[in-house]
Amino acid sequence: MSDLYKKIVSERSGLEKIIAKIPGFRGYKEMSARREADKLIREHVVRLLKDQMANLVSVEKKMINAGGLALVGKVKSAKTSFQTFIDRVNTAAPGYSGFYAAIKVESADLDKIYAFDAALVNYVDQFRETIAVLENAVVAKDQEKMGTGIAALEELAQEANTAFGMRDEIVTGIA
């Protein structure tokens, strides 16, 4: 039985070699690999963004204990925008939609999508830095700086959502 298994496995690799020589199939396989890469990038970024959301929740608790109860409404608004961004990244359409899908993404557009996905990593760093600034204001019990930090966080979340909307426009072809 193991001889039969070896034969099937060796024939499969031979078949894959033949299929790789079919015009256009290699490009399809490359596009499929790009789709998987796009998915992995977004999953990684979502994990990092969720870590930053956990940091923000921790900072929010410290802020309440530091007398920043009046700012909780503003933090909630910023958290909602931030969570919206995380959810959009998590549930986004893939950068390549497959052979029979309704939405087709051209190779040139994939490069644009990957540029946006690379920018996502930069947003993770920006959220980390903005939350750190807010935390420093909380530790210093500086109400004014807390307000400024929350406003900066809200602005960053809105910018990130806008940028991600541009990515969606490329994927869906809606300008």
C-alpha positions as CSV (number, residue, x, y, z in Angstrom):
1,M,0.0,0.0,0.0
2,S,2.9,2.4,0.7
3,D,4.1,1.8,-2.9
4,L,0.7,3.0,-4.2
5,Y,0.9,6.0,-2.0
6,K,4.3,6.9,-3.3
7,K,3.1,6.5,-6.9
8,I,0.2,8.8,-6.3
9,V,2.3,11.4,-4.6
10,S,4.9,11.3,-7.4
11,E,2.2,11.5,-10.0
12,R,0.7,14.5,-8.3
13,S,3.9,16.4,-8.4
14,G,4.2,15.5,-12.1
15,L,0.7,16.8,-12.7
16,E,1.5,20.0,-10.9
17,K,4.5,20.5,-13.2
18,I,2.3,20.0,-16.2
19,I,-0.4,22.4,-14.9
20,A,2.3,25.0,-14.2
21,K,3.1,25.0,-17.9
22,I,-0.5,25.8,-18.9
23,P,-0.6,29.4,-20.1
24,G,-2.2,31.7,-17.5
25,F,-2.4,29.1,-14.7
26,R,0.9,30.2,-13.1
27,G,-0.4,33.7,-12.9
28,Y,-3.6,32.4,-11.3
29,K,-1.6,30.5,-8.7
30,E,0.5,33.7,-8.0
31,M,-2.7,35.7,-7.6
32,S,-4.0,33.0,-5.2
33,A,-0.8,33.3,-3.2
34,R,-1.2,37.1,-3.2
35,R,-4.7,36.7,-1.8
36,E,-3.4,34.5,1.0
37,A,-0.6,37.0,1.7
38,D,-3.2,39.8,1.9
39,K,-5.2,37.8,4.3
40,L,-2.2,37.1,6.5
41,I,-1.1,40.7,6.5
42,R,-4.6,41.9,7.6
43,E,-4.9,39.2,10.3
44,H,-1.5,40.2,11.7
45,V,-2.4,43.9,11.7
46,V,-5.8,43.1,13.4
47,R,-3.9,41.3,16.2
48,L,-1.6,44.3,16.7
49,L,-4.6,46.7,16.6
50,K,-6.5,44.7,19.2
51,D,-3.4,44.9,21.5
52,Q,-3.5,48.6,21.2
53,M,-7.3,48.7,21.9
54,A,-6.5,46.7,25.1
55,N,-3.9,49.3,26.0
56,L,-6.5,52.1,25.4
57,V,-9.0,50.3,27.7
58,S,-6.3,50.1,30.4
59,V,-5.5,53.8,29.9
60,E,-9.2,54.7,30.1
61,K,-9.5,53.0,33.5
62,K,-6.4,54.8,34.7
63,M,-7.9,58.1,33.4
64,I,-11.1,57.5,35.4
65,N,-9.1,56.8,38.6
66,A,-7.0,60.0,37.9
67,G,-10.1,62.2,37.9
68,G,-10.8,62.2,34.2
69,L,-14.4,61.1,34.5
70,A,-15.6,64.1,32.5
71,L,-13.6,62.9,29.5
72,V,-15.1,59.4,29.4
73,G,-17.6,60.3,26.7
74,K,-14.8,61.6,24.4
75,V,-12.8,58.5,25.0
76,K,-15.8,56.4,24.1
77,S,-16.2,58.2,20.8
78,A,-12.5,57.7,20.0
79,K,-12.7,54.0,21.0
80,T,-15.8,53.6,18.7
81,S,-13.9,55.0,15.8
82,F,-10.8,52.9,16.6
83,Q,-13.0,49.8,16.9
84,T,-14.7,50.5,13.6
85,F,-11.2,50.7,12.0
86,I,-10.2,47.3,13.5
87,D,-13.5,45.7,12.4
88,R,-13.1,47.1,8.8
89,V,-9.5,45.7,8.6
90,N,-10.7,42.4,10.0
91,T,-13.6,41.9,7.6
92,A,-12.2,43.6,4.5
93,A,-12.6,42.1,1.1
94,P,-9.4,40.3,0.1
95,G,-7.0,41.9,-2.3
96,Y,-7.7,39.3,-4.9
97,S,-11.2,37.8,-5.3
98,G,-10.7,34.6,-7.2
99,F,-11.4,33.4,-10.7
100,Y,-15.2,33.4,-10.7
101,A,-15.9,36.2,-8.2
102,A,-18.0,39.2,-9.1
103,I,-15.2,41.7,-8.1
104,K,-12.0,41.3,-10.1
105,V,-8.8,43.0,-8.9
106,E,-6.2,43.8,-11.5
107,S,-2.5,43.2,-10.7
108,A,-1.7,46.9,-10.8
109,D,-4.5,47.5,-8.2
110,L,-3.1,44.7,-6.1
111,D,0.1,46.7,-5.8
112,K,-2.0,49.7,-4.6
113,I,-3.8,47.5,-2.1
114,Y,-0.5,46.2,-0.7
115,A,0.7,49.8,-0.3
116,F,-2.4,50.5,1.8
117,D,-1.8,47.3,3.7
118,A,1.8,48.4,4.4
119,A,0.3,51.7,5.7
120,L,-1.8,49.7,8.1
121,V,1.4,48.6,9.9
122,N,2.3,52.3,10.2
123,Y,-1.1,53.0,11.7
124,V,-0.5,50.4,14.4
125,D,2.6,52.4,15.4
126,Q,0.8,55.7,15.3
127,F,-2.0,54.3,17.5
128,R,0.7,52.9,19.9
129,E,2.4,56.3,20.1
130,T,-0.9,58.3,20.4
131,I,-2.1,56.0,23.2
132,A,1.3,56.4,25.0
133,V,0.9,60.2,24.9
134,L,-2.6,59.9,26.4
135,E,-1.3,57.6,29.1
136,N,1.5,60.0,30.0
137,A,-1.1,62.8,30.3
138,V,-3.2,60.5,32.6
139,V,-0.2,59.6,34.7
140,A,0.5,63.4,35.0
141,K,-3.2,64.0,35.8
142,D,-3.1,66.8,33.2
143,Q,-6.8,67.2,32.1
144,E,-5.9,69.5,29.2
145,K,-3.3,67.1,27.8
146,M,-5.8,64.2,28.3
147,G,-8.3,66.1,26.2
148,T,-5.7,66.8,23.6
149,G,-4.6,63.2,23.6
150,I,-8.2,61.9,23.2
151,A,-8.7,64.4,20.3
152,A,-5.5,63.2,18.6
153,L,-6.7,59.6,19.0
154,E,-10.1,60.4,17.5
155,E,-8.5,62.2,14.6
156,L,-6.1,59.3,13.9
157,A,-8.9,56.8,14.0
158,Q,-10.9,58.9,11.5
159,E,-7.9,59.2,9.2
160,A,-7.3,55.5,9.4
161,N,-10.9,54.8,8.5
162,T,-10.7,57.2,5.6
163,A,-7.5,55.6,4.3
164,F,-9.0,52.2,4.6
165,G,-12.1,53.4,2.6
166,M,-9.7,54.2,-0.2
167,R,-8.5,50.6,-0.2
168,D,-12.1,49.4,-0.4
169,E,-12.6,51.7,-3.4
170,I,-9.8,50.0,-5.2
171,V,-11.1,46.5,-4.3
172,T,-14.7,47.3,-5.4
173,G,-13.8,49.6,-8.3
174,I,-16.0,52.3,-6.9
175,A,-14.4,55.7,-7.1
